[in-house]
Amino acid sequence: MSDKLQWGVIGTGRIARTFAQGLRHSRTGELAAIGSRSRQGALDFAHDFPATCHSSYEALLTDPRVQAVYISTPHPAHAEWAIRAAEAGKHVLCEKPLAMNFQEAQSIVDAARRQGVFLMEGFMYRCHPQTLRLVELIRQQTIGEVKLIRATFSFCCAFNPQDRLLNAELGGGGILDVGCYCVSMARLIAGAVSGKLFEEPLEIKGLGHIGATGVDEYAVASLKFPNAILAQIAAGVQLDLENNVRIVGSTGSILVPSPWIVGGEASAFSKILVFKSHIPEEIVIETDRGLYALEADHVAEQIAQGRTQSPLVSWDDSLGNMRALDLWRGEVAGVLP
């Protein structure tokens, strides 16, 4: 067997393919198996990404070669398969959001703790050096005291009531799908100000539009953090916005033009703009691997060091993010925490 971490992927959708493509550029891992709800689905996936095919998720979890599992199912299935993967002794990288609500997320964390396996929520942007550099700039007080964080992640998908993005039974809506990034970023930056890995909001107020299929098509929220920091965030699946992050401080501001989907598959340049005058300072970040390769390598590094959680996306961080999402969804759609 290769000395690289052997990955199994549960689910064969778009994000599963994106992760598998990223694994091709990983230094530490490789795709060993794919699990689908049908034999044909696994075969179709393996045509593009050669791997052992399993016609059920259960079969993948019994594959002795698989050491770590990437869960890429629709949101409502995250909890079941993350827990079952942990109980099978597999390390887990679960696509965001970790679960549908805080209670489910806590159950996943409890399972990982009981089994002593690694678990991380798949906020891949957290593993990119651009994000690490951004946190460094905040901690260095490059723009003085942080006053306001503005983060947006929204797009307009084709209207198809059966698509997971617009289907309430599949966990559709902007808050869960992409609003989780905005909440995560706001908590990260507020935490950097306090010298912490993340900070919890003191207060959350939200508004949104519920569409014909019963999901939040677009929504906004205001968050209040310690140190007099406010955040304005917006997310959606039926509204095109400029997807960026701007942080305003007492002596300047920072703009991250591409905070979420950074760069290409193999290598990329990205940039952070620091405004202290009319001419911004451009900070360029270069990587030799793409976003998902960096994420996979980070997971493998933590596992090799015997860790069960990541310092970049810890269990408490994911639980706090899920709690905030519950509150935002409750404000917009009456979803109870």
C-alpha positions as CSV (number, residue, x, y, z in Angstrom):
1,M,0.0,0.0,0.0
2,S,1.1,3.5,-0.7
3,D,2.4,5.6,2.2
4,K,0.0,8.3,1.2
5,L,-3.3,8.8,3.1
6,Q,-6.0,6.7,1.4
7,W,-9.2,8.6,0.8
8,G,-12.7,7.3,0.2
9,V,-15.3,9.7,-1.1
10,I,-19.0,9.4,-0.2
11,G,-21.2,10.9,-2.9
12,T,-20.5,11.5,-6.5
13,G,-21.7,15.1,-7.1
14,R,-20.0,18.2,-8.2
15,I,-18.1,18.9,-5.0
16,A,-16.9,15.3,-4.8
17,R,-15.4,15.7,-8.3
18,T,-13.8,18.9,-7.2
19,F,-12.2,17.3,-4.2
20,A,-11.0,14.3,-6.3
21,Q,-9.4,16.6,-8.8
22,G,-7.7,18.4,-5.9
23,L,-6.3,15.1,-4.6
24,R,-4.5,14.7,-7.9
25,H,-2.2,17.5,-6.8
26,S,-2.0,16.5,-3.1
27,R,1.4,15.7,-1.7
28,T,0.1,13.4,1.0
29,G,-3.1,11.7,-0.2
30,E,-4.7,9.8,-3.0
31,L,-8.1,8.6,-4.0
32,A,-8.6,4.9,-3.0
33,A,-12.4,4.4,-3.3
34,I,-15.7,6.0,-4.2
35,G,-19.0,5.2,-2.7
36,S,-22.3,5.9,-4.5
37,R,-25.9,4.9,-4.0
38,S,-25.6,2.9,-7.2
39,R,-23.0,0.8,-9.0
40,Q,-23.4,2.9,-12.1
41,G,-22.8,6.2,-10.3
42,A,-19.6,4.8,-8.8
43,L,-18.5,3.5,-12.2
44,D,-19.2,6.9,-13.9
45,F,-17.2,8.7,-11.3
46,A,-14.3,6.2,-11.5
47,H,-14.1,6.7,-15.3
48,D,-12.8,10.2,-14.6
49,F,-11.1,9.4,-11.2
50,P,-9.9,5.8,-11.1
51,A,-10.7,4.2,-7.8
52,T,-12.3,1.1,-6.3
53,C,-16.1,1.4,-6.8
54,H,-18.6,0.7,-4.1
55,S,-22.3,0.7,-4.9
56,S,-23.3,1.8,-1.4
57,Y,-21.9,4.1,1.3
58,E,-21.9,1.2,3.7
59,A,-19.5,-0.8,1.5
60,L,-17.0,2.0,1.3
61,L,-16.9,2.2,5.1
62,T,-16.0,-1.5,5.3
63,D,-13.2,-1.1,2.8
64,P,-10.0,-1.8,4.8
65,R,-7.9,0.3,2.4
66,V,-9.8,3.5,3.1
67,Q,-8.3,5.5,6.0
68,A,-10.1,8.9,5.6
69,V,-13.5,9.7,4.3
70,Y,-14.6,12.8,2.5
71,I,-18.4,13.3,2.9
72,S,-19.9,15.2,0.0
73,T,-23.6,14.3,0.2
74,P,-26.4,16.9,0.5
75,H,-26.5,18.6,3.9
76,P,-29.2,16.4,5.6
77,A,-27.1,13.2,5.2
78,H,-23.9,14.7,6.7
79,A,-24.6,13.7,10.3
80,E,-25.5,10.1,9.5
81,W,-22.5,9.4,7.4
82,A,-20.0,11.4,9.4
83,I,-21.1,9.4,12.5
84,R,-21.0,6.1,10.7
85,A,-17.6,6.8,9.2
86,A,-16.3,7.6,12.7
87,E,-17.8,4.5,14.1
88,A,-16.1,2.5,11.3
89,G,-12.7,4.0,12.5
90,K,-12.3,6.3,9.6
91,H,-11.0,9.9,9.8
92,V,-13.6,12.4,8.5
93,L,-13.5,15.5,6.4
94,C,-17.1,16.6,6.1
95,E,-18.3,19.2,3.6
96,K,-19.7,22.4,5.1
97,P,-22.0,22.9,6.9
98,L,-21.0,20.1,9.3
99,A,-24.7,19.4,9.9
100,M,-28.2,20.8,9.6
101,N,-28.2,22.2,13.1
102,F,-26.2,22.4,16.3
103,Q,-27.7,19.3,17.8
104,E,-26.6,17.2,14.8
105,A,-23.2,18.8,14.8
106,Q,-22.7,18.0,18.5
107,S,-23.6,14.3,17.7
108,I,-20.9,14.2,15.0
109,V,-18.3,15.7,17.4
110,D,-19.3,13.3,20.1
111,A,-18.8,10.3,17.8
112,A,-15.4,11.5,16.7
113,R,-14.4,12.0,20.3
114,R,-15.6,8.5,21.3
115,Q,-13.8,6.8,18.4
116,G,-10.6,8.9,18.6
117,V,-10.7,9.8,14.9
118,F,-9.9,13.0,13.2
119,L,-12.8,15.2,12.2
120,M,-12.9,18.5,10.4
121,E,-15.6,20.6,8.7
122,G,-14.6,21.3,5.1
123,F,-14.0,25.0,5.1
124,M,-11.3,24.7,2.6
125,Y,-10.6,28.5,2.5
126,R,-9.3,28.3,6.1
127,C,-6.4,26.1,4.8
128,H,-5.3,28.5,2.2
129,P,-2.3,30.8,2.9
130,Q,-4.4,33.8,1.8
131,T,-6.6,33.3,4.9
132,L,-3.6,32.8,7.2
133,R,-2.0,36.0,5.9
134,L,-5.3,37.9,6.4
135,V,-5.4,36.8,10.1
136,E,-1.8,37.8,10.5
137,L,-2.6,41.3,9.1
138,I,-5.5,41.7,11.6
139,R,-3.3,40.6,14.5
140,Q,-0.6,43.0,13.5
141,Q,-3.2,45.8,13.6
142,T,-2.4,46.8,10.1
143,I,-5.6,48.8,9.8
144,G,-5.7,49.8,13.5
145,E,-8.8,48.7,15.5
146,V,-11.2,46.6,13.5
147,K,-14.7,48.3,13.5
148,L,-16.6,46.5,10.7
149,I,-16.5,43.2,8.8
150,R,-18.5,42.9,5.6
151,A,-18.7,39.4,3.9
152,T,-20.8,38.2,1.0
153,F,-21.2,34.9,-0.8
154,S,-24.2,34.7,-3.1
155,F,-24.9,33.5,-6.6
156,C,-28.0,32.9,-8.8
157,C,-28.6,29.3,-9.7
158,A,-31.0,28.1,-12.4
159,F,-34.4,27.7,-10.9
160,N,-35.1,24.0,-10.4
161,P,-37.2,23.1,-7.4
162,Q,-35.7,19.6,-7.4
163,D,-32.1,20.9,-7.2
164,R,-30.6,20.6,-3.7
165,L,-30.0,24.4,-3.6
166,L,-33.7,25.1,-3.7
167,N,-35.1,21.9,-2.2
168,A,-36.0,22.3,1.5
169,E,-35.8,18.5,2.1
170,L,-32.2,18.6,0.8
171,G,-31.2,21.4,3.1
172,G,-31.4,24.1,0.4
173,G,-31.1,27.8,0.8
174,G,-28.4,30.4,0.9
175,I,-27.7,30.5,4.7
176,L,-26.7,26.9,5.0
177,D,-25.0,26.6,1.7
178,V,-22.9,29.7,1.5
179,G,-23.9,31.9,4.5
180,C,-21.9,29.5,6.6
181,Y,-18.7,30.9,5.0
182,C,-19.7,34.4,5.8
183,V,-20.4,33.6,9.5
184,S,-17.2,31.6,9.7
185,M,-15.1,34.5,8.3
186,A,-16.7,37.1,10.6
187,R,-16.0,34.9,13.6
188,L,-12.4,34.3,12.4
189,I,-11.6,38.0,12.0
190,A,-13.3,38.9,15.3
191,G,-11.3,36.2,17.0
192,A,-8.0,37.5,15.5
193,V,-8.7,40.8,17.1
194,S,-8.9,39.2,20.5
195,G,-5.9,36.9,19.9
196,K,-8.2,33.9,19.6
197,L,-8.8,31.4,16.9
198,F,-12.4,32.6,16.6
199,E,-14.9,34.7,18.5
200,E,-18.6,34.1,19.1
201,P,-21.1,36.9,18.3
202,L,-22.9,38.6,21.2
203,E,-26.0,39.2,19.0
204,I,-27.4,38.2,15.6
205,K,-30.2,39.9,13.7
206,G,-31.3,38.5,10.3
207,L,-33.7,39.2,7.5
208,G,-34.3,37.2,4.3
209,H,-36.6,36.2,1.5
210,I,-38.2,32.8,1.5
211,G,-39.0,31.7,-2.1
212,A,-41.7,29.5,-3.6
213,T,-39.8,26.2,-2.6
214,G,-39.7,27.2,1.0
215,V,-35.9,28.0,1.3
216,D,-34.1,31.3,1.9
217,E,-33.2,32.5,-1.5
218,Y,-31.2,35.4,-0.2
219,A,-30.6,36.7,3.3
220,V,-28.7,39.2,5.3
221,A,-27.5,39.4,8.9
222,S,-25.9,41.8,11.3
223,L,-23.6,40.5,14.0
224,K,-22.2,42.2,17.1
225,F,-18.9,41.0,18.5
226,P,-16.8,41.9,21.6
227,N,-14.4,44.9,21.1
228,A,-17.2,47.0,19.5
229,I,-16.9,45.0,16.2
230,L,-19.9,44.8,13.9
231,A,-20.4,42.5,10.9
232,Q,-22.7,42.7,7.9
233,I,-23.1,39.5,5.9
234,A,-25.2,38.4,2.9
235,A,-25.7,35.1,1.3
236,G,-28.0,33.6,-1.4
237,V,-28.7,31.2,-4.1
238,Q,-30.9,33.4,-6.2
239,L,-29.0,36.7,-6.2
240,D,-25.7,37.6,-7.8
241,L,-23.4,39.7,-5.5
242,E,-19.8,40.7,-5.4
243,N,-18.4,37.8,-3.3
244,N,-15.7,39.4,-1.3
245,V,-14.6,40.4,2.3
246,R,-13.9,43.9,3.4
247,I,-12.6,44.7,6.9
248,V,-12.7,48.4,8.0
249,G,-10.5,49.6,10.8
250,S,-9.6,52.9,12.5
251,T,-6.7,53.6,10.2
252,G,-7.6,51.9,6.9
253,S,-9.3,48.9,5.4
254,I,-8.6,45.5,3.8
255,L,-10.3,44.0,0.8
256,V,-10.1,40.3,-0.1
257,P,-11.4,40.2,-3.7
258,S,-11.7,36.3,-3.7
259,P,-12.0,35.0,-0.2
260,W,-13.8,31.7,-0.8
261,I,-12.8,30.0,-4.1
262,V,-9.2,30.9,-4.2
263,G,-7.2,30.2,-7.3
264,G,-7.2,27.2,-9.6
265,E,-6.7,23.5,-9.3
266,A,-2.9,23.2,-9.2
267,S,-1.4,26.5,-8.4
268,A,-2.5,30.1,-8.2
269,F,-1.9,33.7,-7.3
270,S,-4.3,35.5,-5.1
271,K,-4.2,39.0,-3.5
272,I,-5.2,41.0,-0.5
273,L,-5.5,44.8,-0.9
274,V,-4.7,47.1,2.1
275,F,-6.0,50.6,1.8
276,K,-4.4,53.3,3.9
277,S,-4.5,56.0,1.2
278,H,-5.9,56.3,-2.3
279,I,-3.4,53.8,-3.6
280,P,-3.8,50.3,-2.1
281,E,-0.9,48.1,-1.1
282,E,-1.3,44.8,-2.9
283,I,-0.2,41.7,-1.0
284,V,0.3,38.7,-3.4
285,I,0.0,35.1,-2.2
286,E,1.3,32.3,-4.4
287,T,0.7,28.6,-3.9
288,D,2.0,25.6,-5.7
289,R,-1.2,23.6,-5.0
290,G,-4.9,24.3,-5.4
291,L,-7.5,24.9,-2.7
292,Y,-8.6,21.3,-2.2
293,A,-5.1,19.8,-2.4
294,L,-4.1,22.2,0.4
295,E,-7.1,21.1,2.4
296,A,-6.4,17.4,1.9
297,D,-2.7,17.9,2.8
298,H,-3.7,19.8,6.0
299,V,-5.9,16.9,7.1
300,A,-3.2,14.4,6.4
301,E,-0.6,16.4,8.4
302,Q,-2.9,16.6,11.4
303,I,-3.6,12.9,11.3
304,A,0.1,12.1,11.0
305,Q,0.7,14.2,14.1
306,G,-1.9,12.2,16.0
307,R,-4.4,15.0,16.2
308,T,-8.2,14.5,16.2
309,Q,-9.0,18.1,15.3
310,S,-7.5,20.9,13.3
311,P,-6.3,24.2,14.8
312,L,-7.7,25.9,11.7
313,V,-11.2,24.5,12.0
314,S,-11.6,23.1,15.5
315,W,-14.6,21.2,16.8
316,D,-15.6,24.2,19.0
317,D,-15.3,26.5,16.0
318,S,-17.6,24.3,14.0
319,L,-20.1,24.0,16.8
320,G,-20.1,27.8,17.3
321,N,-20.6,28.4,13.6
322,M,-23.5,26.0,13.6
323,R,-25.1,27.7,16.6
324,A,-24.9,31.0,14.8
325,L,-26.4,29.6,11.7
326,D,-29.3,28.2,13.7
327,L,-30.0,31.7,15.1
328,W,-29.8,33.3,11.6
329,R,-32.1,30.7,10.1
330,G,-34.5,31.2,13.0
331,E,-34.6,34.9,12.4
332,V,-35.3,34.4,8.7
333,A,-37.3,31.3,8.4
334,G,-38.5,30.4,11.9
335,V,-36.1,27.4,12.0
336,L,-35.7,26.5,15.7
337,P,-32.2,26.0,17.0
